[in-house]
Amino acid sequence: MKHPLFAAAALAASLMMGQTAMASECKVDVEDPFDLDAAAVDEIYDCIKATMAESYAKEGDEVAVAYRDWTVTSTRPAVAGAHGNRLLQTFANDIAAEQYLKFADEGVVMPAGSVLAKESITISTKKKEAVTGPLFIMTKGETGSSPDTGDWIYAGLQPNGKPMKFKQSFCHDCHVSWEAQDMMAYPLEEVRVSN
């Protein structure tokens, strides 16, 4: 099994090669997203969030059209280190929200039909601006529907709304690090919403 950090680095490299970032007027005055404070992240998100939702929904994907009406799981986007050091904001559909918001460390079993959508924002160090990254999607199937991935189906949309193409193992090889949490990582503790 690959170490999660190596898997995250591989994910970042792969996604950057095929990613078509949307133009943005959201300037950022740091080179490393980990250097952003809460106020700067809020400013970036306020600047880019409307464009993100519109961009993901361009091709009419069912999740992209609906996810903003779901439960948001953090008070703001944050950099967790996975998904290429992007700012991440996760939304949970009605089926997933109650269990997900427990943020349990072990014994987690998500109900079939759970869907998580994770927005991502990339900090372009060359242009010093925030740009829309992919929308990452996890959908929990019925027991036994996808035994190689813990019954999760991984998907993603490019910033132009077009589906990303990758093998399920590409995502699952990293997510298996959170097997006790039913393959889910959570937002950083300091930004988790309280339930």
JODADA-V714813 format. One record per residue. N is the residue number from 1. SS is DSSP state (helix for helix, strand for strand, loop for the rest). BURIAL is # if it has 9 or more other ideal C-beta (glycine too) atoms within 8 Angstrom, else .. D_LAST is the distance of its C-alpha to the last C-alpha in whole Angstrom. Layout:
N_SS_BURIAL_D_LAST ; N_SS_BURIAL_D_LAST
This chain:
1_loop_._34 ; 2_loop_._33 ; 3_loop_._31 ; 4_helix_#_28 ; 5_helix_._30 ; 6_helix_._33 ; 7_helix_#_31 ; 8_helix_#_29 ; 9_helix_#_32 ; 10_helix_#_34 ; 11_helix_#_31 ; 12_helix_#_31 ; 13_helix_#_35 ; 14_helix_#_35 ; 15_helix_#_33 ; 16_helix_._35 ; 17_helix_._38 ; 18_helix_#_37 ; 19_loop_#_35 ; 20_loop_._36 ; 21_loop_#_34 ; 22_loop_#_34 ; 23_loop_._36 ; 24_loop_#_34 ; 25_loop_._34 ; 26_strand_#_32 ; 27_strand_._33 ; 28_loop_#_32 ; 29_loop_._34 ; 30_loop_#_33 ; 31_loop_._34 ; 32_loop_._31 ; 33_helix_#_28 ; 34_helix_._27 ; 35_helix_._28 ; 36_loop_#_26 ; 37_loop_._24 ; 38_helix_._21 ; 39_helix_._23 ; 40_helix_#_25 ; 41_helix_#_23 ; 42_helix_#_21 ; 43_helix_._25 ; 44_helix_#_26 ; 45_helix_#_23 ; 46_helix_._24 ; 47_helix_#_27 ; 48_helix_#_27 ; 49_helix_._24 ; 50_helix_._26 ; 51_helix_#_29 ; 52_helix_#_26 ; 53_helix_#_25 ; 54_helix_._29 ; 55_helix_#_30 ; 56_helix_#_28 ; 57_helix_#_29 ; 58_helix_._32 ; 59_helix_#_33 ; 60_loop_._31 ; 61_loop_#_29 ; 62_helix_._27 ; 63_helix_#_24 ; 64_helix_#_25 ; 65_helix_._25 ; 66_helix_#_22 ; 67_helix_#_19 ; 68_helix_._19 ; 69_helix_._17 ; 70_loop_#_15 ; 71_strand_#_11 ; 72_strand_._11 ; 73_loop_#_9 ; 74_strand_#_11 ; 75_loop_._12 ; 76_loop_#_16 ; 77_loop_#_18 ; 78_strand_#_19 ; 79_strand_#_22 ; 80_loop_#_21 ; 81_loop_._25 ; 82_loop_#_24 ; 83_loop_#_26 ; 84_loop_#_28 ; 85_loop_#_27 ; 86_loop_#_25 ; 87_strand_#_22 ; 88_strand_#_20 ; 89_strand_#_17 ; 90_strand_#_15 ; 91_strand_#_14 ; 92_strand_#_13 ; 93_loop_#_15 ; 94_helix_._14 ; 95_helix_#_15 ; 96_helix_#_13 ; 97_helix_#_10 ; 98_helix_._9 ; 99_helix_#_10 ; 100_helix_#_10 ; 101_loop_#_6 ; 102_loop_._7 ; 103_loop_._10 ; 104_loop_._12 ; 105_loop_._16 ; 106_loop_._18 ; 107_loop_._19 ; 108_loop_#_16 ; 109_loop_._18 ; 110_loop_#_17 ; 111_loop_#_18 ; 112_loop_#_21 ; 113_loop_#_21 ; 114_loop_#_18 ; 115_strand_#_18 ; 116_strand_#_17 ; 117_strand_#_19 ; 118_strand_#_19 ; 119_strand_#_21 ; 120_strand_#_23 ; 121_strand_#_25 ; 122_strand_#_29 ; 123_strand_#_30 ; 124_strand_#_34 ; 125_loop_._36 ; 126_loop_._39 ; 127_loop_._38 ; 128_loop_#_36 ; 129_strand_#_33 ; 130_strand_#_30 ; 131_strand_#_30 ; 132_strand_#_28 ; 133_loop_#_28 ; 134_loop_#_27 ; 135_strand_#_24 ; 136_strand_#_23 ; 137_strand_#_22 ; 138_strand_#_22 ; 139_strand_#_22 ; 140_strand_#_22 ; 141_loop_#_25 ; 142_loop_._26 ; 143_loop_._27 ; 144_loop_._30 ; 145_loop_._30 ; 146_loop_#_30 ; 147_helix_._31 ; 148_helix_._32 ; 149_helix_#_28 ; 150_loop_#_26 ; 151_loop_#_26 ; 152_strand_#_24 ; 153_strand_#_26 ; 154_strand_#_26 ; 155_strand_#_27 ; 156_strand_#_27 ; 157_strand_#_29 ; 158_loop_#_31 ; 159_loop_#_31 ; 160_loop_#_33 ; 161_loop_#_31 ; 162_loop_._34 ; 163_strand_#_32 ; 164_loop_#_33 ; 165_loop_._35 ; 166_loop_#_34 ; 167_loop_._34 ; 168_helix_#_31 ; 169_helix_._32 ; 170_helix_#_32 ; 171_helix_#_28 ; 172_helix_#_28 ; 173_helix_#_30 ; 174_helix_#_27 ; 175_helix_#_24 ; 176_helix_#_26 ; 177_helix_._25 ; 178_helix_#_21 ; 179_helix_._23 ; 180_helix_._21 ; 181_helix_#_18 ; 182_loop_#_19 ; 183_loop_#_21 ; 184_loop_#_18 ; 185_loop_._17 ; 186_loop_#_14 ; 187_loop_#_14 ; 188_loop_#_15 ; 189_helix_._13 ; 190_helix_._14 ; 191_helix_#_13 ; 192_strand_#_9 ; 193_loop_._6 ; 194_loop_._4 ; 195_loop_._0
